[in-house]
């Protein structure tokens, strides 16, 4: 019988948090335990969590240890979410659960989200990491963000216990949500965003702290993950087609070369490096299914 542990790091999420909590509370298959970690919020998040904890029986609130952070520092670049996630994980016994999930505090799930996702794990024994497709507001409509099928957004990941143990959990560094699935595939597990299972993301991807800062952060990730310079240059051309046009590509390159100039620590694992570059070659040659965008179809929020 599946047992699901869900962890949500939250910092200054008062604008979206209650919507997220109501959606999880309404699940046809709710988590067995949900830990929300308040990571030093100053906007009323703590007070909101105090009220919601009394209303949702499987919800427990944790307080992250206080740590100094300058007001202009980029929490995502510091991997603050991964740190808070691991702190919450250390407060329970993970072996009591068959699946471990991470959910951001600005994501609204459809009512059958976990039921359907757990069905995917039951049907595919080699599935190690899975998640739904994120929908983001475009005018009056909600449209899927386009990502390759092998990638699962860090905002809504679900791991099998066996996979989570095999990869050693998640690393507390920028790029953790790509490092984890790369190691999962290296261990023989499948990683997949499931088309047809969609969730609404109420803050667009890579916009916390500003869109250009988010593009630069992605460039940093490319350096940390040992992506080849030729791939980064090609990728920057594609990123340049995103708003703000042109500047997005420049910001992406800036992040990559800034990380290079500062000799930012990379994943120092030669097996990882060879595996990553082998996958990049496959994608560039179009010889793998990695190039199929999971968000290519228009997926209604309540689609089955």
C-alpha positions, 0 to 999 in steps of 0.5 A: 500500500503506497504511503506518501510523504509530501514536503513544501518549503515556503518563504513569503508565500501568503499570496498563494499558500492557502490556494495550494493547501485547499487543493491538497486537502481536497485530493482524492488520495491525499498525502499520509503526511504533509510537512510545510517548512516556513523558511523565515517568512515575513509576510504573514505566511507563519500566521496563515500556516498556524490556522491551516495546520488546525484545519488539515489533519495530515498537515504539520508545520515546521520552522526552518532554523534561522540563518542569515540572508541578505535581502537582495540575495537570490534564495533559489541560487542559494538552494534555500528550497533544497535546504529546507526540504532536507531539514524537514525530511530529517525530522521524520523516518523516510523509510515509513513512506513509499513515495516522497514528494516536493510541492511548491507553495504556489502550485494548485493541484487538480483533485485527482493529482496524487491518485493518478500519479501514484497509478503511474508508479504502480504501472511502471516499476522503473519510474523513479521521478514523475510529476505533472505538467505546469500550466501558467497564465497566458492572458485569460487562458492557462497554457502548459509550459513546454519542457522535454518529457524526461524533465520534471519541474522542481515545483512538483516532483514525486520520487519512489523511495527506491529511486530517492535512496539510490540517488542519495536524496537531493543536493543542496545546490543550484540545479538540484532538480536536474542533478537528481533526475540525471542520477536517477537515469544513470541508475536505470530509473525513468524520469517523466513529466506526465502529459495529461496531468496538469497543475496551475503554477501561480508564479511563472517559472524563473520569475522569482526575483525577476525574469532576467535574474531567473534566466541568468540562474539557468545559465549558472545551472548549465555551468554547474551541470557540466553542459558543453559550451557549444550547447549553451551557445545554441541554447541561448539563441532559443532562450533569446526568443522568450520575453524579454526578447533578446535580453533573455538570451544575454542573461542566460549567457551572462549567468553561464560565463559568470559562473565560469569566471568565478569557478563556481563548483560544478558536479565533480563526477566524471561519470555524471559528466560523460552521461550528461554529454552523451544525452546532449549529443543524443538530443542534438542528433534527434536520436532520443525521445528526450526532445518530445515536449510534454507540454506541447498539447493544450491540457485543461486543468481538470483533464483526465 
